Amino acid sequence: MKTKFLLFGFVCALLIACTDSSTTSGEGATNAITAVVDPFEQNARLGRGINLGNSLEAPSEGDWSVTLHEEYFRLIKEKGFDSVRIPVRWSAHTSDTAPFTIDEHFFERVDWAIEQSLKNDLMVIINVHHYMEIFDDPAAEEAKFLSLWQQIASRYANQSSDLIFEVLNEPHHELTAARWNKLLPKAINVIRATNPHRTLFIGAAEWGGVPGLLKLAIPDDDNLIVTVHYYEPFKFTHQGAGWVEDADEWLGTEWTGTPEQVDAIREHFQTIVDWAEARNLPVNIGEFGAYSKADSASRAKWSSEVVRFALENEMSYHYWEFASGFGIYNPRTEQWDTQLLNALVNTQAN
């Protein structure tokens, strides 16, 4: 019981500090967004995007064979993308005890990634990604989670509306839909203390997919974009993936665009469309992709169908991902998967 009271007291103090930070000196004291922002317009500007995955959300950058380079941002823009999503594992770069200070060197690396995005006229989303501890014990990690957002929001309050915050990637396990529906508005309140007009991405529990979306309670906020992840049919998109049990048994699964295959995707996506229209919310497809063990032609056809449906329904999208197992670019050979690239940047709505 004593621990609960101490935790509650810390959270209250944190929220008071967040409110004070909007008016006191510091990096969050000046807010670059002074007018109301339309999330539908923001979503249209996000347009065609890609994830810079397996880099800053690794335990340490480079652990998963991807290190971000300045040229990547230029290449992404030159090939026709409008935005990037940068997953970030903040929880691996903080102090162990309150106030859970984020390592300054890591913060500077994220600063650099944001700068490179904006320098290349790419809108940019940063999130809290791979926060594994909060999925196992949400109550114990709540204070740290809110502290992370207090620090992130304060540091970037003076950035333009081209920077978007995504509250948490793929809540799951013990962070159930019911628990996420209670935690999400707390995090938004922390962010709004220093960023009253910044557009926010919110995703659903149960890994951010369609089933969890139907359980998501929308906080009282008028500048939100709902982000949904899509990897269906899973036995196609994850064939040969070493982290998925029995995935080698799915090797050779093709996606040829039969009427039945197309209808399955469109049925899933129509559920998203109907849900969002009923709530008057814009939608982003924050992750979708097919692992490179699938044949390139199938990956391109599947991706093209996802993109086409997104465009038909005014959704922005971010393919997973740029230069790793799902990637469209090989940094060692400096070669593109041209079929997949064309599917992502040249597909048009019907």
C-alpha positions in Angstrom: 0.0 0.0 0.0 2.8 2.4 0.9 4.4 1.7 -2.6 1.1 2.6 -4.2 0.9 5.9 -2.4 4.5 6.8 -3.3 3.8 6.0 -6.9 0.6 8.1 -6.9 2.5 11.0 -5.3 5.3 10.9 -7.9 2.8 10.8 -10.7 1.0 13.9 -9.3 4.2 15.7 -8.9 5.2 14.8 -12.4 1.9 16.2 -13.8 2.3 19.4 -11.9 5.9 19.7 -13.2 4.6 19.1 -16.7 2.1 21.9 -16.4 4.7 24.3 -15.0 7.2 23.5 -17.8 4.9 25.1 -20.4 5.5 28.5 -18.8 9.0 28.3 -17.3 12.4 28.5 -19.0 13.8 25.5 -20.8 13.7 23.8 -24.2 9.9 23.3 -23.9 9.2 26.9 -23.0 8.7 28.1 -26.6 6.0 26.3 -28.6 6.4 26.6 -32.3 2.8 25.6 -33.0 0.7 28.5 -32.0 -2.5 27.7 -34.0 -5.0 24.8 -34.1 -3.8 22.1 -36.4 -6.3 20.0 -38.5 -5.4 16.3 -38.1 -7.0 15.4 -41.4 -4.7 17.9 -43.2 -1.7 16.5 -41.3 -2.6 13.0 -42.4 -2.9 14.1 -46.0 0.6 15.7 -45.7 2.1 12.5 -44.2 1.1 10.8 -47.4 3.4 8.0 -48.5 5.9 7.0 -45.8 8.4 4.4 -44.5 9.7 3.2 -41.2 13.4 3.7 -40.3 13.1 0.5 -38.3 15.7 -1.8 -36.6 17.8 1.2 -35.7 16.9 3.5 -32.8 14.5 0.9 -31.3 17.2 -1.7 -31.1 18.7 -2.1 -27.6 21.5 0.0 -28.9 21.7 1.5 -32.4 23.6 -1.0 -34.7 22.7 -4.1 -32.6 20.2 -5.1 -35.3 22.5 -4.3 -38.3 21.0 -0.9 -39.1 22.7 2.4 -38.3 21.1 5.6 -39.6 23.0 7.7 -42.1 22.4 11.1 -43.4 22.1 9.8 -47.0 19.1 7.6 -46.1 16.9 10.6 -45.6 17.9 12.1 -48.9 17.4 8.8 -50.7 13.9 8.3 -49.2 12.8 11.8 -50.2 14.3 11.4 -53.7 12.4 8.2 -54.3 9.0 9.9 -53.6 8.2 9.4 -49.9 6.6 12.2 -47.9 7.4 11.2 -44.3 9.3 8.8 -42.1 8.4 7.0 -38.9 11.3 6.6 -36.5 10.7 4.0 -33.8 12.7 4.8 -30.6 13.4 2.6 -27.6 13.7 5.3 -24.9 13.3 2.9 -22.1 16.8 1.4 -22.7 18.4 4.8 -22.3 17.1 6.1 -19.0 18.1 6.2 -15.4 16.7 3.3 -13.3 15.1 5.5 -10.7 12.8 8.6 -10.7 12.8 11.0 -12.5 14.0 8.4 -15.1 16.3 10.9 -16.9 16.9 10.1 -20.6 20.5 9.8 -21.5 21.6 13.1 -23.2 23.8 11.4 -25.9 20.8 9.3 -26.9 18.6 12.4 -26.9 21.1 14.1 -29.2 20.9 11.2 -31.6 17.2 11.5 -31.8 17.6 15.2 -32.3 19.8 14.5 -35.3 17.3 12.1 -36.8 14.5 14.6 -36.5 16.8 17.3 -38.0 17.7 15.1 -41.0 14.1 14.3 -41.6 13.0 18.0 -41.6 16.1 19.0 -43.6 15.0 16.7 -46.4 11.3 18.0 -46.3 10.1 14.8 -44.7 7.5 14.9 -42.0 8.5 12.7 -39.1 6.9 10.6 -36.4 8.8 9.6 -33.3 7.3 7.1 -30.8 7.9 5.1 -27.7 8.8 1.7 -29.1 9.8 -1.7 -27.6 9.0 -0.6 -24.1 8.9 -4.3 -23.1 8.7 -3.7 -19.3 5.4 -1.8 -19.5 3.8 -4.7 -21.4 4.8 -7.0 -18.5 3.9 -4.7 -15.6 1.9 -1.6 -16.6 1.3 -0.4 -13.0 5.0 -0.5 -12.0 6.1 1.2 -15.2 3.4 4.0 -15.4 5.5 6.6 -13.6 8.5 6.0 -15.9 6.3 6.1 -19.0 4.8 9.4 -18.1 8.2 10.8 -17.2 9.5 9.7 -20.6 6.8 11.7 -22.3 7.3 14.7 -20.1 10.9 14.8 -21.2 10.3 14.1 -24.8 7.4 16.6 -25.1 9.3 19.3 -23.3 12.5 18.9 -25.5 10.6 19.1 -28.8 7.9 21.6 -27.9 9.6 24.2 -30.1 9.5 21.9 -33.2 7.1 22.6 -36.1 3.9 20.7 -36.8 6.0 18.5 -39.1 6.9 16.5 -36.1 4.3 14.1 -34.7 4.4 12.1 -31.5 3.1 8.5 -31.4 2.2 7.7 -27.8 3.2 4.0 -27.7 3.8 1.3 -30.2 1.7 -1.9 -30.1 0.4 -2.2 -26.5 0.0 -5.9 -25.7 0.2 -8.6 -23.0 -0.6 -7.3 -19.6 -1.2 -3.8 -21.0 -4.6 -4.9 -22.1 -7.2 -2.8 -23.9 -8.9 -1.8 -20.7 -5.6 -0.8 -19.0 -4.4 1.0 -22.2 -7.7 3.0 -22.3 -6.9 4.3 -18.8 -3.2 5.0 -19.4 -3.5 6.7 -22.8 -5.3 9.8 -21.7 -2.8 10.3 -18.8 0.0 10.3 -21.3 -1.8 12.7 -23.6 -2.4 15.1 -20.7 1.4 15.1 -20.0 2.1 15.8 -23.6 -0.5 18.6 -23.9 1.1 20.5 -21.0 3.9 21.5 -23.3 2.5 20.7 -26.8 -1.1 21.8 -26.8 -1.4 21.8 -30.6 0.8 19.0 -31.7 -0.7 16.1 -33.7 -0.6 12.8 -31.9 -0.7 9.2 -33.2 -2.7 6.8 -31.0 -2.8 3.0 -31.6 -4.8 0.2 -30.1 -3.9 -2.6 -27.7 -3.5 -6.2 -28.8 -0.5 -5.3 -31.0 -2.1 -2.3 -32.7 -4.2 -4.4 -35.2 -7.8 -4.4 -36.2 -9.2 -6.5 -33.3 -7.7 -4.1 -30.7 -8.9 -1.1 -32.6 -12.5 -2.1 -31.9 -11.8 -1.9 -28.2 -10.0 1.5 -28.3 -11.6 4.3 -26.3 -10.8 7.7 -27.9 -9.6 10.3 -25.5 -11.2 13.8 -25.5 -8.8 15.4 -27.8 -9.3 17.0 -31.2 -5.9 16.5 -32.8 -5.4 12.8 -33.1 -4.7 10.4 -35.9 -5.4 6.7 -35.3 -2.6 4.4 -36.4 -3.3 0.7 -37.3 -0.8 -2.0 -38.1 -1.5 -4.6 -40.7 0.3 -7.9 -41.5 -2.4 -10.2 -42.9 -2.3 -12.9 -44.1 0.4 -13.5 -41.4 1.6 -16.8 -42.9 2.5 -14.8 -46.1 4.0 -11.7 -44.5 6.0 -13.5 -41.9 7.1 -16.7 -43.7 10.7 -17.6 -42.7 10.8 -15.0 -39.9 13.2 -16.5 -37.4 11.4 -14.9 -34.4 8.0 -16.6 -35.3 7.4 -20.2 -34.3 7.0 -22.6 -37.3 7.5 -19.7 -39.8 9.8 -21.9 -41.9 6.8 -24.1 -42.6 5.2 -21.2 -44.5 8.1 -20.7 -46.9 7.0 -20.5 -50.5 3.6 -18.9 -49.7 2.7 -16.6 -52.6 0.3 -13.7 -52.8 -0.8 -13.4 -56.4 -3.7 -11.0 -56.1 -6.6 -13.4 -56.7 -10.1 -12.0 -56.1 -10.3 -14.0 -52.8 -7.0 -12.6 -51.6 -7.9 -9.0 -52.5 -11.3 -9.4 -50.9 -9.8 -10.6 -47.6 -7.6 -7.4 -47.4 -10.5 -5.2 -48.3 -12.8 -6.7 -45.8 -10.2 -6.1 -43.0 -9.7 -2.5 -44.2 -13.4 -1.8 -44.5 -13.7 -2.5 -40.8 -11.1 0.2 -40.1 -12.8 2.7 -42.4 -16.2 2.1 -40.9 -14.8 2.4 -37.3 -13.0 5.7 -38.1 -15.8 7.3 -40.0 -18.2 6.7 -37.1 -15.7 8.6 -34.9 -14.6 11.2 -37.5 -11.0 10.3 -37.1 -8.2 10.2 -39.8 -6.3 6.9 -40.1 -2.7 6.0 -40.7 -1.4 2.5 -41.5 1.7 2.8 -39.4 3.1 -0.6 -40.2 2.6 -3.1 -43.0 5.1 -5.2 -44.8 6.1 -8.6 -46.0 9.3 -10.3 -44.9 12.1 -10.7 -47.5 11.8 -14.5 -47.5 8.7 -14.1 -49.6 9.2 -13.7 -53.3 9.6 -10.1 -54.5 6.7 -10.2 -56.9 4.3 -11.3 -54.2 5.6 -8.7 -51.8 5.1 -6.0 -54.4 1.5 -7.1 -55.3 0.4 -7.4 -51.7 1.9 -4.0 -50.8 0.4 -2.4 -53.8 -3.1 -3.6 -52.7 -2.6 -2.3 -49.2 -1.5 1.1 -50.6 -4.3 1.3 -53.1 -6.9 0.8 -50.4 -5.2 3.3 -48.1 -5.2 5.9 -50.9 -8.8 5.2 -51.8 -9.8 6.0 -48.2 -7.4 9.0 -47.6 -5.2 7.1 -45.2 -1.5 7.9 -44.9 0.8 4.9 -44.6 4.3 3.8 -43.5 5.8 0.6 -44.9 7.8 -1.6 -42.5 10.7 -0.9 -43.2 13.6 0.7 -45.0 16.8 -1.4 -44.8 16.4 -4.6 -42.9 14.5 -7.9 -43.1 11.3 -6.3 -44.5 13.3 -3.6 -46.3 13.2 -2.0 -49.7 16.8 -0.9 -49.8 20.0 -2.9 -49.3 22.6 -0.6 -47.7 25.5 -3.0 -48.5 24.9 -3.1 -52.2 23.1 0.2 -52.4 20.4 -1.5 -54.4 16.6 -1.1 -54.2 13.9 -3.7 -54.5 12.4 -1.9 -57.5 9.2 -3.9 -57.6 8.5 -3.1 -54.0 9.6 0.5 -54.3 7.3 1.1 -57.2 4.4 -0.5 -55.4 4.9 1.9 -52.5 5.4 5.2 -54.4 3.7 4.7 -57.7 0.5 2.8 -56.9 -2.6 4.9 -57.4 -6.1 4.6 -56.1 -8.6 3.0 -58.4 
